[in-house]
Amino acid sequence: MRIVDLFSGCGALSLGITEACRALSLNAEHVFASDINPAALDVYKRNFPSAMTSGEPAETLVGRVGMKISAQERQLQAMLGHVDILAGGPPCQGHSDLNNHTRRSDPRNSLFDVMIRFAQLLSPKHVIIENVPGVRHDVGGVTENGKRALIKLGYSVSEAVLTASEFGAAQRRKRYVLVATRNTFHFDALPRMPVERTLRWAVEDLMHLSSDAIIDSYAASSKVNRDRIDYLFDHDLHDLPNEMRPPCHRLKNHSYNAVYGRLRWDIPAPTITSGFNSPGQGRFIHPAVRRTLTPHEAARIQSIPDFFDWGNANREALTQMIGNAVPPKLAYRVALEILR
């Protein structure tokens, strides 16, 4: 199965597809990956060394949907050849409910169209696009326009919002997934986990891991945040009371109860974001140790396995890559159903 991964990040989506191929005794050949983050592209190359890679913005490689094919695009077609699976997660910050500034009208939202143009050029057997659930509410109608274009190309198109904990990740992360395929595919056919995997299942063995590696170390918290962490443990709490919060929370009604929160062992974690280093970015305080999560723990919660090679990435790069990744377990289940 020849695979192209756009907006690839570190390669978590490719990893899930690879494991689905392995389960079905299919050979996964990674043909091409594109991402503008050099650190993420380096990690991708470490894990999928056969792939040609490009650090150029993907939108500069192709024209607009429906345009006449350019000479540059013909060169791209010749270079990539036959493609079985086109996968990608266009930057989703513009659609995120955490983005209060340009949500629904962010220029990055149009990068969804780049996936559609690549599908027009490469005619893959299968297309997998993942994003945040809010992508469906983009003012430009990127998902509706994309579906129409893919149907016109002869694909059967399905979309759904999936919860990662239903597919083997110890995290209740929700992702929008669009599948376009020449085969028959229904999201209802995806087998769900009978019992959700818990945070304890994912990371308890890492609790006291001693290592000098960045991936196994936690970020230093400020004095005020260390006091907040101590307060939670000293009072056996999981939610920080208002009087311990900063004025921007304390002096008004808010819905940020999870922020400065302590995780619980026996349920899945909430969504891991690139803010997992800081208590002020979400519920990222370890349930049993007075600290935030390590990158290793966050990767486990995302269902990224220990054999994944992070190279020499620094803490900032690690947190961004891990927080932005699609859980490979979710990608695995989708790809497995497509390829059966």
N, C-alpha and C positions, 0 to 999 in steps of 0.2 A: 504494500500500500504506500504510494508516494504521497507525501504530506507537505503542504505549505502552511506555515503559521505566521500570520501577520499580527503586528502589535503583540509580539510573542512574549514580552516580559522574560522572565527566567526560564519559561518553558513548561509551566505546570499543566497547561492544556495539552501540549504535545505529549507530556508524560502520561496523562490519562489515556490518550488515544493509543500510545505505544503499548500500554499494559493491556488494553482491549485487544489489540492485534495479537499480542503474545498469547492471550487466553484462547484465541481462535486459531492459533498456529499460523498466523499470517506474518509476513515479514514487514516491519515498519521501516520505510526509507524516508528520512527527513531530507527534503530537497532544498528548501529555502525557508529562511526566517528573517523577519524584519522588525527592528525596534530602534527607537532613537536614544534609548538609555544604554550607554556603553557597558556599564557594569552588568546589566541584565543580559545583554547580548553575549558578553563574555561567559556568563554562567550557562547560557543556552548552548554555546559552542562546546563547553566542557562536557555537557551531558548528551549532546546530539552532534558529534563531531563531523558527521557526513554532510550536514546542511551547509549550503552556501548562505551567507548572512549579509545583511545590509543595514547600516546605521542611518541611511537616508530616510527622511520621512516617507512613509508608504504612499502618501498622496502625491508625492513628486514622481513616483514611478509610473503612474497611470493617469489617463484622462478622466473625464466625467462620465457618468453612467449614460449610455446611449450614444456617445460620440462615435464618429468614424475612428477606426483603429489607426493609431499613429505609427510612425516608423519605430519609435522607441518601444512602443508596446509590442510590436512584432518581434523585436529583438528579445524582449522579456519572454514572450511565448516560446521562442526558439530555445532560449536558455533553460527554461523550466521544463519544457516538454510535457509529457502526459502527467496529469495530477489526479489522484484518487480522492484526496480529502483536502479541502481548503478550510482552515480553522483560524479563528482570531477573536480577540477581545478588544475592539476599538476603545481608546481612552474613555473612561466612563465618568470622570469627575464632573463633566457638564450636566450629567443626568442625575447625579447623586443627590439624595435628600439632605446630605450634609453640606451641599453647596448652596448657600443662601443668596449668592450674588447673581450668577448667570444661569441658574438652573432652568432647563427646558429650552434656552436660547443660546447656549454656549457654542462658539464656532467649532469646538472640538466635536460636537455632536454629529457634524456632517461627515466625520471620518467613518461612520457606519457605511456610507456610500462607497468607500474605498473597497470594502469587502465585496459589495455587489459588482463593482467594476472588475475586480479580479475574477469573480465567477463568470462574468461575460467573456473575459479573455481566455480563461483556462478550461472552461467547461468541465470542472471536476465532477466526479460521481456524487460526492457528498459535500455539503457546506455546513459548518457548525459556527455559529456566531454567539458569543456570550457577552452579557453586559449586566448592569444593575437594573432592577425592575423598573425604575423611573424612565428608562429609555423609551418606553411605550407612550410617554406623555410629552415627548419632544414637540415643540411648536411647529417644527418643520415636517413632522410626520415621517421620520426616517425609517421606522419599522414598517409602516404601511406601504410607503413607497418601495422599500426594499423587497417586501413580500410580493408586490405586484410585478416588479422587474424579474424576480426569480421564477414566478409562475409563468411569465411570458417566455422564459428560457426553457420551460418544460419540466421544471422541478415540482415535486410535491412538497409543500411548505407547511411546517407545523411550528408552533411557538408555545412556550410555557414559562412560568416562574417556578423554579425548583428550589427546594430547601436542602442544603447539603447534608444535614443530619439524617435525612431519609435515604441517603445513598452511601452511608458508611463513614462520613466525616463527623468528628465530635464537635460540631459547630452548627448553629442554626442560621447559617448564612444563606440568604436568598439571592438567586441569580436568574436573570432572564436568559433563556436559551432559544435560539431559532435554529431549526434544522431544515435544510433543503436537500432533497435526495431524489435520485432516479428510482429508488425502491419505495416500498410502503413503510411508513414509520408513524407510530402514534406514541405520544408521551404517556398515555394511559397504560401502555404495555410495559413501561419501565418497572422492574421489581423494586419495591421499597424494603428497607430494613424492618424486620418485625419489632425490633427493640433498638432505640437510639443508643449510640455509643456515647459514653460520658467523658467528661474532662479527665476523671480519674483513670479511665481506660487508656486515654491517649498519652498522658504525661506524668503519671505518678512516679514512674521509675526515674524520671529526670530531676526529681525534687532536690536531691542533695548531690547532684553530679558535680564533681570537682574538676575543673578544666580551665586552662588559660585562654582557650579559644574564644573569640568574640561571640560565636554562635551559642556558647553555653554560659555566657555571662549576662547579667542584667544591667540595665542602665542605672546610673546614679540618680537618685531623686533629690529634689531640693529639701531643705530643712522642714519647710511647711508641709510638703507632701509626705515626708517621713513621719511627721507628727500625725497626719491624717491616717496613714497606714497603721501606725501604732494604736490610734483610737479605735479603729475597726477591730483589731485583734484583742485589745484590752477589754472591749465591751462585747465581744463575740457578735459583731454586726457584719452585714454584707452591704448595706447601703449607708452612706455617710449622712448624718443629720445636717440640716441646714446651717446650724450654728457653726459647723466646722468647714463650711464651704466658703469660697471667695465671694466678695460682695456682688459680683455679677450674677451669682446664683441666689445668694442669701436674701437679697433685697427685693426680689420679685418672684412671682409665680413662675415655675419652670418645669420642664419635663425631662430634666437631665439626671434622673435618679440613678442611672447606671454609671454616670461619670463619677470617678473616685470610688467606684464600687469594687467589692471583693468577689472573685469568682466562687462558684459552688462546685464541689467535687462531683456530685452524682447526677448532674444533668449536662447536656452539651453546652459548650461555651457560646456566648453571643458572637456576632461577627468580629473577626480579627481584622483590624485595619492597620495602616502604617503608623498609627499612633500607639501601638501596644507597649511602647517603651515608657509611656507616661500615664500616671493615674488620672490626670486631667483630660485624657482623650477618650475615656470609656471605662468599661468594667475589665480592667487588666491587672488587678492585684491578685497575686497567687492565693489560692484558698487556704494554704497551710504554712506558708513562709512569708515573712514580712518584706516583700519585694514585688516588683512587676514581673511579667513573663520574660523569659529569655527568647532569643530568636529561634532556638531549637524547639522550645515548647510551642511557640506560635506556629512554626512549620508543621509540627506534629498535629496541631489542632486543624490546620488547613489540609491535613492528610498528605503532606509532602513527606515521603519516606526518608529514613536516615541515610540511605545510599546515595541520595541526590548530592551532587558535588557543587558546593558553593564557592569553591576556590578561595581567593584571598579577599573577598568582599568585605568592606568596612561596615560598621554598625548602621550607618545611615542607609547605605545601599541595601543591606540585608533586610532592614525593616520595611523599606519601600517595596522591594521585590516580593517579600512574603505577604505583606498586607494587600498588595494588588493582585495576587495570584487567584486564579479560579481553583477550587479544590479538585485535585486530580481524581479523587474518588467519584465526584459528580461527573466529570468529563468521561471517566472510564465507563460508567453505566450508560451514558448517552451513546458513546461510540460503539459499545458492545451491541447495543440494540440495532444500531444502524448497519453494522457489518455482519450480523448473523446471516 
